[in-house]
Amino acid sequence: MSDSTSLPVDLSVEAAGVAPAGGRRNIERLLGVFVPILTVVVLLVLWQLLVVITGVPQYILPSPIAVAKALVSDWGILWPALWVTTEITFISLVLALIGGVGFAIFLVQSRWIELAFYPLAVILQVTPIVAIAPLILIYAPTREGALLICGFLVAFFPILSNMVQGLKSVDHNLLNLFDLYGASRWQALLHLKLPAAQPYFMTGLRIGGGLSLIASVVAEFAAGSGGPNSGLAFRLLEAQYRQNMPRLFAALLLLSALGVAIFAFTSFISWLSLHRWHESSLKREN
């Protein structure tokens, strides 16, 4: 009799414990969305009040309303430039992914190969892209090719270094197990090393995505040429020369939005690949 009477009490206690936990999670999710939006809105309001109260001229510091108007009125100019920058960024990132992963696989095949070729990649990384961009613009066959080369060089090394580290961080016991079963070098690579290096690859992907955008902008600054295939970087320079500060801020806003979108996209790919098995993406149970 006592067991039957205590069962509903236990269930009610468990339900009472589960419901608040679920409610807290929902509140945390809402706050995770609401707090950043509220912060941005507050900063925009303070910016607008600063411009209105101090009477700063628009050619020095435009108000958020003026920037929004420029974004709408100059959309026909900014949208093609945004598309050009996005295209160059993603193509250079894809090339860096292919080159970084392929070169990393080549390097880990032998200690002597790594000693011979890895310093070359380090030299490319530590050389400022601003210094070599003019040379690339001279020797590249086309302007678009020069921009792609710049984006590739900057995004290449983070992907390479992370991939090499991942391929070399495989559990030695698993490698011994593959050797025990007579697996070939390529079987160990495909079925053990590449899956184990996936978290490192995703880290390089997130870093390389942002760097490829930065390199594309820097390369276009160095190019300094206009035309129908100009990106947002040239529109920034053009607005600066004409002292059209609302358009400059609008182009800068689009560049920032593009960078955030790239980071969100690469982070989503990382979560999609790792959330089922890797500790970095699994939620704690307590």
KOLSEMI-921055 format. One record per atom (N, C-alpha, C): residue in one letter; x, y, z. Coordinates in pm, whole numbers, plus 50000, padded with zeros to 5 digits. Example, Ala and Ser with C-alpha at 12.3 -4.5 7.8 and 13.67 -1.06 7.14 Angstrom:
BEGIN
A513194943150780/A512304955050780/A513204967050780/S512854977550708/S513674989450714/S512905000350787/
This chain:
BEGIN
M500834987850000/M500005000050000/M500865012650000/S501965011750076/S502835023450083/S503535026049952/D503875014749879/D504535016749751/D503615023349651/S502365019249648/S501425024949552/S501125039449580/T501165043249705/T500895057349737/T502105066149714/S503285060149727/S504495068449710/S504855070249564/L504365061749474/L504725062549333/L504305075649270/P503065080149287/P502685093149228/P503505104649283/V503885103549413/V504685114349470/V506055114949403/D506655102949379/D507965102649315/D507885108049173/L506815103949101/L506665108848964/L506465123848961/S505725128949054/S505485143349056/S506765150949087/V507605144949173/V508865151549205/V509765151849083/E509805140249010/E510625139848891/E510115149548785/A508765149948769/A508215159248671/A508495173648710/A508435176248841/A508725189848887/A510175193448863/G511065183148868/G512465185948843/G512785187548697/V512055180548610/V512325181248467/V511785193948407/A510595197848450/A509955209548390/A510765222248409/P511235225148535/P512045237348547/P513325236848466/A513925224748455/A515145223848375/A514875227148229/G513765221748175/G513415225148038/G513075239748023/G512395245348124/G512085259648119/G513315268248124/R514305264148204/R515555271848210/R516295271448078/R516285259748014/R516945258947883/R516275268047781/N514935268547783/N514235277347689/N514545291947716/I514625295447845/I514935309247881/I516355312847837/E517285303447856/E518665305947815/E518765307747663/R518005300047589/R518015301647443/R517465315147402/L516365319347466/L515805332347434/L516765343647470/L517415342347585/L518375352647625/L519575352847531/G519975340947482/G521095340347388/G520815347747260/V519545348947222/V519175356547103/V518865370947137/F518175373147249/F517685386447282/F518795395747329/V519735390547409/V520775399247467/V521685405247359/P522195397547261/P523015404047156/P522235414247075/I520955411047042/I520155420646965/I519935433347045/L519635431947174/L519435443647258/L520715452047268/T521855445347277/T523125452647285/T523365460947159/V523115454847043/V523305462046916/V522355473846907/V521105471746946/V520115482546939/V520515494047031/V520975490947151/V521395501447244/V522585509247188/L523545502247128/L524695509147069/L524285518046953/L523345513446872/L522875521646760/L522145534146810/V521355532546914/V520655544146971/V521645554147027/L522665549447098/L523685558347153/L524445565447041/W524725558046934/W525405563946818/W524565574946756/Q523275572446738/Q522375582446681/Q522295594746770/L522175592646901/L522095603846994/L523385611946994/L524525605146982/L525805612246979/L525885621346859/V525465616546743/V525535624646622/V524565636446630/V523365633846680/V522355644446686/V522735655146788/I523195650846905/I523475660447013/I524725668846981/T525775662246934/T527015669446907/T526995676746774/G526085673146684/G526025679546554/G527215676446464/V527745664346473/V528885660446391/V528455660146244/P529235666046154/P528865665746011/P528835651445958/Q527995649345857/Q527835635945800/Q529105631045732/Y529955640245681/Y531175635945614/Y532255631845713/I532015633745843/I532945628945946/I532395616346013/L531185617046061/L530555605446125/L529075605446091/P528655597045999/P527235596445964/P526435589346073/S525175592646081/S524295586146177/S523865572546125/P523385563946213/P522875550946167/P521745552246066/I520925562546080/I519835564645984/I520395568245846/A521435576745843/A522065580145716/A522735568045652/V523325559545733/V523955547445680/V522895538145622/A521765536945691/A520675528445641/A520125533945509/K519995547145499/K519515553045374/K520505550645260/A521815551845291/A522815549245188/A522815534645146/L522565525845241/L522505511645209/L521365508645112/V520255515845128/V519105513745039/V519315520644905/S519765533144910/S519885540744785/S521035535844697/D522115530944759/D523285526244683/D523315511144669/W522205504644690/W522175490044683/W522555484944544/G522205492344442/G522555488244307/G524055488144283/I524815495844361/I526275496044351/I526905486044449/L526335485244569/L526945476944673/L526675462144654/W525495458644602/W525165444544588/W526095437244491/P526365442544370/P527335435644283/P528715434644347/A529135445144419/A530435444644485/A530455434044595/L529355432944669/L529265422644771/L529355408644710/W528705406644598/W528725393644533/W530135390344484/V530855400244429/V532225397944382/V533135393944499/T533045401044610/T533865397944727/T533525384144782/T532235380944787/T531825367844836/T532345356644747/E532265358744616/E532735348444523/E534235346144537/I535005357044543/I536455355644558/I536805348944689/T536105352544797/T536385346844928/T536145331844930/F535005327444878/F534675313244886/F535525304944790/I535835310244673/I536695302644580/I538085301144638/S538635311844694/S539955310844755/S539945301644876/L538835301344952/L538745292245066/L538705277745019/V537945274944914/V537885261244861/V539265256844811/L539955265744741/L541305262444694/L542255260044811/A542115268044917/A542965266145034/A542645253045104/L541375249145107/L541005236345167/L541615224745089/I541495225244958/I542055214544876/I543575214044889/G544205225644877/G545665226144887/G546175222645026/G545515227945131/G545965225345267/G545845210845307/V544705204745277/V544505190645312/V545455181745230/G545545184445099/G546415176345016/G547885177345056/F548345189545084/F549735191445123/F550005185545261/A549005186145351/A549175180145484/A549335165045473/I548535158645389/I548665144145368/I550045140945311/F550525149445222/F551855147345164/F552945148745270/L552815158345359/L553855160845458/L553985149545560/V552865143845602/V552925133745709/V553355120045659/Q553615118745530/Q554045105845479/Q555475102445522/S556265112645548/S557655110245587/S558155122045669/R558995118845767/R559605129245849/R560515138045764/W561215132245667/W562115139945582/W561335149245489/I560195144745443/I559365153445358/I558885165545438/E558485163245562/E558035174445646/E559165184145673/L560345179145701/L561495187845726/L561865195945603/A561655190345485/A562065197145363/A561075207745319/F559755204945332/F558755213645270/F557965222145369/Y557875218245495/Y557065226045590/Y557605240145610/P558935242145615/P559435256045628/P558985265145515/L558785259845395/L558305268245285/L556915273645315/A556065265145372/A554725269745409/A554795280145519/V555715278545612/V555875288445720/V556325301845663/I557235301545565/I557695314045503/I556535321345436/L555685313945367/L554515320145304/L553585326245408/Q553485319845524/Q552575324645626/Q553085337345693/V554385337745724/V554915349045800/V555185361245712/T555185359445580/T555375370945491/T554055378645481/P554045391545515/P552775399045511/P552185399345371/I550895396845362/I550225396645232/I550245410545168/V550315421045251/V550375434645197/V551665436745119/A552725429845162/A554015431745096/A554095424344963/I553465412744955/I553585404744832/I552405406644738/A551335413244782/A550185415344694/A550545423144568/P551345433944576/P551705440844451/P552455432044352/L553335423144405/L554055414044315/L553095404144249/I552155399144328/I551185389744272/I550345396544165/L549995409144186/L549215416444087/L550005418543958/I551335419243970/I552175421043850/I552275408043771/Y552505397043841/Y552805384443772/Y551565376043743/A550455378643811/A549245370743784/A548675374543648/P548115364843575/P547595367943441/P546395377343442/T545555376543545/T544365385143554/T544265390843695/R543475401443706/R543265407443837/R542525397843930/E541505390943878/E540755381543960/E541655370144007/G542555365743919/G543495355243959/G544415359744071/A544835372244067/A545685377544174/A544945377844307/L543685381844304/L542905382044427/L542725368044483/L542505358344396/L542345344544441/L543635339144501/I544775342644441/I546055338144494/I546295343944633/C545975356644652/C546155362944783/C545275356344888/G544005354144853/G543115347444947/G543575333344978/F544075326344878/F544565312644898/F545755312344992/L546725321344971/L547955321045050/L547675323645198/V546745332545227/V546475335945367/V545705324745436/A544725318745368/A543905308345430/A544565294645427/F545615293145347/F546235280045327/F546925274845453/F547735283245518/F548565278245627/F547745274045750/P546745281445796/P545965276445910/P545335262845885/I544835260745764/I544255247645732/I545345237045729/L546485240345670/L547595230845664/L548095227145803/S548365237045886/S548935234346019/S547975226346106/N546695229746102/N545725222246181/N545575207946129/M545605206345998/M545455192945941/M546675184345972/V547865189845964/V549065182345998/V549025178146144/Q548625187346231/Q548545184046373/Q547515173146398/G546395173646327/G545375163446344/G545835149846295/L546505149446182/L546975136746128/L548065130546216/K548805138946288/K549875133946375/K549405131246518/S548125134146547/S547615132546683/S546765119946700/V546865110646607/V546095098246616/V546645089746730/D545745083046801/D546135074146911/D547085063246858/H548245062146922/H549225052346878/H548745038046896/N547895035846994/N547345022347013/N546475018346895/L545725027846840/L544915024846723/L545785022446600/L546865030146588/L547795027646478/L548415013746487/N548765009846610/N549324996346629/N548284985646596/L547034988446628/L545974978846596/L545814977346445/F545864988346373/F545784987646226/F546974979946169/D548154982346226/D549324974846180/D549194959946210/L548604956846325/L548424942846363/L547534935446265/Y546514942346215/Y545594936146120/Y546074937445975/G547264942545955/G547834943145822/G547234953745732/A546734964745789/A546174975545707/A547284982845633/S546994986745512/S547974994345434/S548025008745482/R549005016145430/R549145030145469/R547915038245429/W547365035645311/W546205043145265/W544945039045339/Q544835026545379/Q543695022345460/Q543735029245597/A544905029945656/A545035036945784/A544715051745768/L545115057545655/L544825071645631/L543325074245617/L542665066045536/L541245068345506/L540345064945625/H540655054445696/H539755049345799/H540135053245940/L541315058845960/L541745062446095/L542225076846104/K543225080346025/K543855093446041/K542935104946000/L542295103845884/L541415114645839/L540215116645932/P539505105945974/P538425108246071/P538915114146203/A540095109646251/A540615115046377/A541025129646364/A541425133846243/A541855147746221/A540695157146190/Q539485151946188/Q538335160246150/Q538125172246242/P538225170946375/P538085182946460/P539135193646430/Y540355189446402/Y541405199046369/Y541115205846234/F540605198046141/F540245203646011/F539145214146025/M538175211446109/M537085220946128/M537575233946193/T538545232846281/T539145244946338/T539845253146230/G540615246346146/G541255253346035/G540265259345938/L539135252645918/L538105258045830/L537535271045884/R537235271546012/R536685283846070/R537695295346064/I538965292346091/I539985302846085/I540215307245940/G540305297545851/G540565300845711/G539455308645646/G538205306445688/G537095313945630/G537215328845654/G537545332745777/G537725346845806/G538955352745741/L540045344945738/L541275350045678/L541175351745527/S540405343045462/S540245344545318/S539505357345284/L538545361245367/L537855374045346/L538815385745367/I539595385145473/I540565395845500/I541555397145386/A542055385845337/A543025386145229/A542415391645101/S541175388245073/S540515393544953/S540395408744959/V540045413845077/V539915428345093/V541275435145081/V542295429445145/V543635435445139/V544165435344996/A543945424244926/A544425423444788/A543725433644699/E542455436044722/E541745445844640/E542175460044676/F542515462344802/F543105475244838/F544395477544759/A545225467044752/A546485468244679/A546265470044530/A545225463244476/A544925464644333/A544485478744300/G543525483844379/G543095497644364/G542485501144230/S541925491344159/S541335493844028/S539845491244033/G539105499643962/G537665498343961/G537165490043846/G535895492343811/G535295484843703/G534105476943750/P533445470043659/P532245462543697/P532545450743788/N533785445843789/N534125434243873/N534805438444003/S534555450444049/S535155455244173/S534355450344292/G535075447544400/G534435442944522/G534175454144620/L533805450144741/L533465460044843/L534675468144888/A535865462344880/A537055469744921/A537255482144833/F537075480444702/F537215492044614/F536115502244640/R534905497644670/R533835507044701/R534125514744829/L534825508444922/L535265515645042/L536255526845005/L537235523544923/L538205533744881/L537525544744802/E536625540944712/E535925550944631/E535115560444718/A534405555044817/A533615563544907/A534515572444992/Q535685567345028/Q536615575545105/Q537135587245022/Y537505584744897/Y538025595444811/Y536955606044785/R535715601944775/R534625611244749/R534015616944877/Q534555612744992/Q534045616945123/Q532565613745139/N532175602545081/N530805597745094/N530795587845211/M530785593245333/M530915584845451/M529725575645474/P528495579745445/P527405569945461/P527585557445375/R528025559245249/R528265547445166/R529445539345220/L530485546145270/L531625538945326/L531195530245443/F530395535845533/F529925528045647/F528985516945603/A528205519445499/A527315508945448/A528115497345391/A529185500245315/A530045489645263/A530745482245375/L531185489645478/L531825483245592/L530835474245666/L529585478545675/L528555470345739/L528335457345662/L528345458145529/L528165446045449/L529365436645464/L530575442245471/L531745433845493/L531675426745628/S531265433945730/S531135427745862/S530065416845861/A528945419645796/A527885409645786/A528355397345710/L529145399445605/L529685388145529/L530625379845616/G531475386445694/G532365379145784/G531615371145888/V530565376945945/V529755369746043/V529055357845977/A528555359945856/A527875348945785/A528835337545755/I530075340745716/I531065330345689/I531395322745816/F531575329945926/F531875323146052/F530695314446096/A529475319446082/A528305311446120/A528185298946032/F528455300545902/F528355289245810/F529405278545842/T530645282645862/T531695272945895/T531465266746032/S530955274346128/S530655268746260/S529525258546251/F528525261246166/F527435251646147/F527945238746084/I528845239945985/I529425227845925/I530205220046030/S530945227046115/S531695220346221/S530765213246317/W529705219946358/W528745213546450/W528075201746384/L527725203046257/L527065192246186/L527945179846177/S529235181946168/S530165170746154/S530555164446287/L530525172446394/L531095167746520/L530095165546631/H528855170646618/H527965170946735/H527505157146780/R527655146946697/R527205133646735/R528265125346809/W529545129646800/W530555120746856/W531715127846926/H532015140346892/H533205146646950/H532855154247077/E533775153747174/E533515159647305/E533325174847298/S533945181247201/S533825195847192/S532425200447157/S531605191547098/S530265195347056/S529165188147133/L529525178747219/L528525171647299/L528135179947420/K526855179347456/K526375186347573/K526595177847698/R526955184547805/R527125177547932/R525775173047986/E525785161448050/E524545156048105/E524255161448245/N525225167248310/N524995172748444/N525225187748444/
